[in-house]
Amino acid sequence: MIRIRDIHKQYEMGPTVVHALDGVSMDITAGEFVAIVGPSGSGKSTLMNIIGCLDTPDRGEYVLAGEPVAELSDDQLAEIRNLRIGFVFQNFNLLPRATALENVELPLIYRGRGARARRRVAEEMLERVGLADRMTHLPSELSGGQRQRVAIARALVGGPSVILADEPTGALDTRTGGEIMDLFHRLNRDGVTVILVTHDPALAAQTGRSFRLLDGRIVGNGLIDNRREEAVQ
């Protein structure tokens, strides 16, 4: 599904050139649950933005579901972000004055879905993440874990094949973070490809495979078995 070869990305910060990604290559197949793990500044978020078609590399090749991303128009990239990829962020990014149901409906409004159809799909997604009894609550009336479940339901509402989760448990306590990881595992068992971006090796060890980033380079690519990583050289 995802094929990345020799991706480079750099930023100019005054007189300094920062090599955010320095020759990254990886393959992710459909239905995997993988982690991109590394410390702050390792290039994780830059790589996530490129995988999510939110940013473009300076050079290198990115092929998504057989399509070279560099050859796609802005409209085609927007369609990929709208239909194929769901995003989940650490800080939830919910509209504070909208109910859980209205937050989940929002992507479908942009797609021109009718009110009745989008309400039905949004209700199904909230039920799927265990919030059938919280649909009319505002974000301020929900716990952190519940807000993240709303964000996950919003990411799922368009039926994406890939979920990109950037530090999705970072704002949650350990127990609630564990519940969110359990939810990602259930979604993955249902066929959704999940890519988890995290600084926490223990969290990465709960996925099926991890890519370790350091200073913009992949320094480890491992299969994970019983939460113990075996390096693949």
Secondary structure, DSSP 8 states (H G I E B T S, - for coil): -EEEEEEEEEEEETTEEEEEEEEEEEEE-TT-EEEEE--TTSSHHHHHHHHTTSS--SEEEEEETTEEGGG--HHHHHHHHHHTEEEEETT----TTS-HHHHHHHHHHHTT--HHHHHHHHHHHHHHTT-TT-TT--GGGS-HHHHHHHHHHHHHTT--SEEEEESTTTTS-HHHHHHHHHHHHHHHHTT-EEEEEES-HHHHTTSSEEEEEETTEEEEEEEEETTEEEE--
